[in-house]
Structure formats: structure tokens, C-alpha cells
Amino acid sequence: MFVFIFDFLYVLLVNLMKLEFIWFFFSFFIILFSFFSVTSGNPVFGVLFLVLSFLSSALFLISLGVDFIGLMLMVVYVGAIAVLF
């Protein structure tokens, strides 16, 4: 009985650590691309970094389990910026 409980807790802990790594990974790229979008001198590169920031935000939301909002962010914002610029 105790072996099963410890095995379950170990698997749960390993899965949470993987999920936490994914969140930090996307958060790092959101901050990085946003910084590059603001500080880039060329407007084309600024828009490119803004699109990458929105894509990272959408993937972050999808990894949190909020699929609809992540997909709408991808379709509305990334699609509109890509079409208008």
C-alpha cells in the first residue's frame, strides 16, 4: 500500500516538474521577445518579435489548459498583425 502511494507521489511530482519547466520556458520567451520588440530599431523586426511574443503567450495559455483563449489569441492578434503589416 505504501509503495503504491509513494510511486503515485513520485509520478505526480515528476509530471509537475515537467509542466513547471514548460511554463518557465514559455515565460522566458514571452519576456525576451517583448523586450526585443520594444528595443528593436527596425519596425519589421519589431513586428516580427511582437508576433513571436503573441505566439509564445498563446502556447503558454494552451499549456495552462485554457485552449480556447490561447487559440483566439493566436487567430485574432497574430493573424491581424501578420495581415496588416
Secondary structure by P-SEA (a helix, b strand, c coil): caaaaaaaaaaaaaaaaaaaaaaaaaaaaaaaaaaaaaacccaaaaaaaaaaaaaaaaaaaaaacaaaaaaaaaacaaaaaaaac
